[in-house]
């Protein structure tokens, strides 16, 4: 049976997994965006509302939304670990 992970190891593992998921969905959104317009830059993707084909494509909005959700979960985890509940 494997040894139990320390609190720090567990938190590090969770953070790495969340970072990997975030990166995955960012890449997926970027690939979809480039099928719609290959000239879009990373800066453009920070403001997708400026590009109607992006915000009207459900594949892009889904991948972008998942990336945002995973990033929110990562930030919430960090805040909770720092004792900041935001209330």
N, C-alpha and C positions, 0 to 999 in steps of 0.2 A: 504494500500500500504506500502511496506517495506521501511524503511529508506535507503537512499543512503549510500553506503559503503564509508568510508574514503579512501584516496589514499593508506595508509598503509595497511588497511584491504584488499583492492582489490589486492594489490601486494602480500600480504601474502597468500591469497586464490589462486592466480595464481601459486605461487611458490609451494604450497602444492599439487595442482593438477598435475603440471609438475613432482614433486617428486614422486607422486603416479604412474603416467604413466611410468616413468623411472623404478621404482621398479618392476612394473608389467611385463614390457618387459624383464628386466634382469632375473626375475624368470622364465619367459617363455623360454628364451634362455637357461637357466641353465637346465631346465627340458628336453628340446630337446637334449641338449648335453649329459645328463646322460642316455638318451635312446640309444645313439650311443656308449658311453663309460662311464660306471658308476664310473670309477676310476678318472675321470677328476676332478681336484680341481678348486677352484675359481681363483687361480693363473694361472692355465692352460688356463682358459677362457679369461684371459687378453691378451693372445697370441694365438688366435685360428689358426693362420697361421702355427703353429707347428703341427697341427692335421688335416690332410687331410680330414677325415670324417666330421669334422665340417665345413670347408670352402667349401666343395662340397655339403652340405645339404642345399637346399633352405629354409627350415623351420628355420634352425638355423640362416642363414645369414639374413633372413628377420627380425626375432625377435631382433637379435643383432643390426641390422641397425636401427630399430625403437628406440631401447634404446639409441643408439648413437645420433640419431636425436633429441630426446626429451631432452637429456642432453645438446646438442648444443643450443637448443631453450632456455633452462633455463639459460645457461651461457650468451647468447646474451641479454636476458632480464635484467640480473644483470648488464651487461656492459652498456647497454643503460641507466639504472637507475642511474648508477654512472657517466654518461656523457662520457663514453669511447666508441667512435664509431669505434675504431680500424683503422681509416684512417690516 
